[in-house]
Amino acid sequence: MDVHHQSFAKQALHYFARDHEAVRRTPVGGPAAWRGAELRARSDWQVRLTSEQIEELDRARAAVRARGLELAAVGRDAFALPTLAPVIRTWSRELADGRGFLLVRGLPVARWGDEDSALVYWGIGQHLGVPGAQNPMGDLLGHVTDLGEDAAKPLVRLYRTAANIDWHCDLADVVGLLCLRTAMRGGASRIVSSVAIYDELLRRRPDLVDRLYEPFALDSRDEQGEGKRPFLPITPCRFAQGRLRTFWHGDYFRSALRHPEAPRWDARTEELVALYDAIASDPALVLEMNFEPGDVQLISNHTTLHARSEYEDWPEPHRKRHLLRLWLSLDRS
């Protein structure tokens, strides 16, 4: 059966279904333990679409439009990519088993317009994995743009502002960002390997590593839907079969403390969170990139953290910075 998408809850359960065998006390290493200082001089993490591949995407787009299908009804079979689909499967393997991220460039978003660009993006996502809802309301594509909301309020989602966003993961195997328009200034994307962070933490403070395998309260920010639980217990790290999978969201770990019933942090936890975020921001580890319209950044939320610098937008509404976010589950078989 061609499964087009899944619910927020099912996707989150899939993401957090991480096997665990034992605390890893030696460096993990591997292709996912990359360092930004090394990758800045290389371009093998970038993929430039060819004219033939764009033509194939355009044919699939036109075929879906001719059938009058709504976005949510478009599955892998409806968005046929005879020659590009095998290439996209290599991207999926890179995300799951390799470096854990890539940047796909060259989608002609200005020519297609926002709606058709969103359709093509969704179609690519169908061949990468299974898209999922990004909140209990069932939104399948997130609009990352400044809506003028107050970033200082605890329930405001920062992607709806122009503020800086600190290191975090999203609740899906993969997060994709398609750039439709860039800001006037700022808004750089920053990524860092959570495997490299772990190895560096192990080198500096092996006595703190065990705390990564114990639960943190994660603030739900009123987005858990049923039950409306104010926070959830989430364990940052799980290690099994040679793989380290990490979920990190320092802001939401901290803001959970606003709830009186959330467990209080001891000195060890305070020290770990401060050091983890400091290592994540080490310039030797961070890879920063400025998007161009038509870029698609794909990131594994198991091995990569992402962040964003604050930005200043254009005064004209039609030129405002606008990214489309897609969450995907991968087949782990």
N, C-alpha and C positions, 0 to 999 in steps of 0.2 A: 504493500500500500504506500502511496506517495503521501507522506505526512508533511503538511505544509508548515506547520508551526505548533508550538506547545505553550502551555500556560506558564505564568510566572512561577507558581509553586513547583510545578514539575521540573522546570529548568533549574531552579535553585537546588532542589533535591538531587538532581543529576550532578550538578557542579560539586556539591559537598559530599557526594558519595566517594570519598577518597580512602583507599585502602591504607592500612598502617601496620607496619611490622615492628619497628623499633626506632628509638631516637638515633639519628645519624650523628656519629661523633668523629667522623673523618670528612674531609672535603668531598663534595658531591661532584664538582667539575662537569665535564661534558659540554656539548654545543650550546646548551641553554645558559651556561655560566659565562656569557660574553661580558666584555668590558667596553664601555663607550669609547674610551680613548683609542682602542684598537679599531673599532668599526668606523670611526669618523673619517679615517683615511681610505675606506673601502666603500664600494657601492653594490656588493653582491647581495645586500639585503633589500635592494630596490628592484622592482620588476616593471619594465616599460612595455605596455601593451602595444602590439603591432597593429598596423592598419587592417590586416586581415582579421585579427581577433576583434577589433572594434566593429568591423562590418558584421561579424557573426553575432555579436551582442545586439547590434542594431536590427538585424533580421528577427532575432528572438523577441525584441521589444515590439517591433511592428506586428508580429504574429499574435502576441498577447493583446495588443490594442485592437486588432481586427476582430478578436473573439469577444471583446468587451468585458474581460475579466477584471474583477476587483483585485487589489494587491493581495489580500489575505487568501484569495482563491488560487493564486499562482504558485504551483509547485514545480518540482524539478522537471517533470515530464512536459509541462506546459511551456517552460522556458528552456527549450532544447538548445544545447551547445555541443554539436557533434565533435568538433576538434578542440574546443577550449576546455570542455569538462575534464578531460584527463590532466590538463595543465593545472586546473584549479585543485584537483585532488592532490597534486604535489604540494600546493600551498598548504592544504589541510595537514599533510604529513609533516611539513616544516613547522607548523604551529604546534602539533601534538608531540613530535619526537625530535625536533631539531632545535633551531635557535629560539623559536617561540614568538617570532614576530616577522612581519615583512611589510613593505610599502609598495603598493601597486599604483602605477602612475599612468595617466593619459586618457581617462574617460572624458569625452567631450561634453561636459555638463552644460556649458553655455549654449551649445547647439541643441541639446535635448531639452533643456529647461528642467525645472525642479521636479515636476511630477514624473516625467519619463526617466530622469536620472535616478530617482528613487526606485522606480520599477526595475531598472537594470541592476541596481545595487542589490535589491531584494532577490533578483534572479541569480546573481552571482552567489549570494548567501545560501540559496537553496542547494547549490552544488558543493558548497563548502561543508555544510552541516544542516542542522535543523534550527531555524530561527525560533526565538521565544519572546514572550511578552516581557516588558521591562518594568512593569509595575502591576499591582493587582487589578488595575482598570483594564489591562489587556493591550496597552499601546505596543505596537510591534516595531515601529521606527521612532527613535527618540530624536527630537529636534534640539540640538545643542546650539543655543543662541541666547543672546541677552534679552530678557523680557523685562528688565528694569526692577527685578525683585531685590530685596535687601539681603545681601550675603551674610549679614551679622545675625540674622534670625535663625535659630537652630533647626527649624523645619523647612527652610528654603533649600532646594537642591541647587548646588553651586553651578551646575551646567546651564542653569537658566539665568545666570548672571555673567558679568565680565570679570569676576574676581579670580584670583589665583586658586588653583585646586591642588591640594597636596597629594602625596603618594597614596595610591589605593588600587584595589582590584574591583571588578564588577562581578555580579552573581551569575556568571555563565562561563563556559569553557573558553570562549573567544569573544572579544569585543571588536567591532569594526567601526571606523569613522570615515565617512565620505565627506570630503570638503566640497561644498557648493560655492562658498564665497569666503574670503579671508578678511581679517580685521584691518583697520587702518594702521594700527601699530600693536605689536605684542601678540599674545595667544600662541606662543610656541608650544609644541607638544614635547614632553619629556618622558622618556622611558628608562627603566633600569631593570636588570636581571635580579629577580628575587633569589635565584640560585647563587649568584655572585655575592649578594648581600649576606646570605647564610654562611657561605664559606669564609667571608671576611669576619663576620661575627664570631664564628668558631675559632678563627685565628686569634682575635683580640680578647674575647671573653667567653671561653668555653663553659664557664660556670653559669652563664645566662641562657644557654641554648635550650635546656629542659623546659624553660617557661614558655617557649614557642609551641610546645606540645600540650599545653594546658589551656583550658577555655578562657576566652575574653568575652565580656558582655559587648555585643554589637548593637548600637542604637538602631531601632527600626525606623526612626523618623516618621512614624505613623503610616508606613507603607506596607505593613504586613497583612492587611486585609482582615481575614477571619481571625477573631480572637483579639486583634489589636494589641498584641503583646508589645510592651515598650522596648524590650531588648531581647536578643537571642544569644545563647552561649555558642560561640564559634571558636574552634581551635585553629590557630594560624597555620601550623605545619603538620603534614602527614608524609611519612616516608615508607615506601614499599617497592619491592622489585627494582631497586636501583633508582627510583624516581622520587624527587622531592616536589610536593605540590604545596603551594603557599597561598593563603588568602590574607591580605593585609589591608586594613583601613584605619589608620591612626586617628583620623578625625572622628570616625564613628565609634571607635573604642573609647576615645576621650569623652565624647558627648553623651555616651551611655551613663556616665557618672552623674548626669543631671537627675537621673531617676534615683530616689532614695533607696529603693530596694535592690539596686545593682550592687554587686560586690565591690568593696573599696579596694583600691590598689595598695599593695605593700611596696616597700622600697625597691625590691627586686624588679617588680613590674614597671615602676617608674623608670628605673635605670635601663631596662631592656627597651622600652618604647622610645626613649630619648636616643639611645645608641642606634637602634634599628633605623630610625628616620635620618639620623646623621650619616650613617653609612650609605643609605639610599641616595643622599644628596651629594655624595663624594663626586667631584667632577671627573675623576678617573673612571667611574662606573657609569655615569649618566650619558645617554645619547639624546641629543636635542635635535628636533627637526621642525622646519616651518613648512606647513602644507601649502600646496598650490591647488587651485580649483581642478577637480578631477582626480585628486589623490585619494586612495583608500588605504588607511592604516589598519592592519590586522594584528591583534595581540592575544597571546595566550594569558588568561588570568590565573593560570597555575604557576607560571614561571616568570612573569613580567609584571611589574608595577607601572602605572602611568600617572602623569600629572600634567598640569598646564599652567603657564604663566598668565598673569592678568593681561588684559588687553584694552585698547581704546578703539571704539568702533567708529565707522563712518557716520556722519550726521544724516545721510539720506537713508530712509528705511529700506529701500530696495537693494542697497549695497551692504547691509549688515552682515557680519560674520555669521555663517550658517553651516553647521555640520549635521549630517544624519548618522545616528548611532544604530548599530545592529548588534544584537546579542545572539550567539550561536552555541548550540550543543554539538559536540563531535561524537562520532561513534568510537568508543574506546576498545572495541573488539580487535 
